Amino acid sequence: MIRDNVLFVGGLLINDYGGSSIKPYQPKGYYRHLNFPKREYEQHQDDRRFKRSVYMHWQRQFLHPMLKAMDAPSREECVAKRSKSNTPVAAMVLLNDPSFYEAAESFTKNILKTNHGDESHRIEDAFRRALSRAPSPQEKSILINLVKEVMKEFEGKEDAEINAWTAVSRVIFNYSEFNTRN
């Protein structure tokens, strides 16, 4: 659900039904312990990697690493209700997984394309789209400072604005209210 929500808000989710498993990004060597038969995981490079997570490929006892980081149950047990957890590993996945980064970048491009206002208006628009609420003055101030810091870091480079607003998108995607139900 978290991955699907991030892809949806980023404008990347492909909501097709059926078909074969998808292979989104997975760290190299994750299957090295499965030697019989030897397996090599090759992620899809096309749009299939943006299909819903229910189609995600996984080996019997090796959950996809993103699912494992989000405390998904293994297939060996039936779970009627998932436990809530908030681990540092899950936060790192939300910040650094290439799939989530790609979705944040796509979300950024949509915000920049449809909103030519100042930083304050863009942050309000991003909050409305992702969290269905307006940002508090403190949140707005922190994110405006983040934009300025990243712009300064990438000063003179071509994608400075994209990088700055992608950082803001990644922060929003990491909000607890964005990636939990309650």
Secondary structure, DSSP 8 states (H G I E B T S, - for coil): -HHHHHHHHTT--B---S-S-B-----TTTTTT-TTTT-------SGGGGB-GGGB--BTTB--HHHHHTT---TTS--SS------HHHHHHHHH-HHHHHHHHHHHHHHHHH--S-HHHHHHHHHHHHHSS---HHHHHHHHHHHHHHHHHTTTSTTHHHHHHHHHHHHHHT-HHHHS--
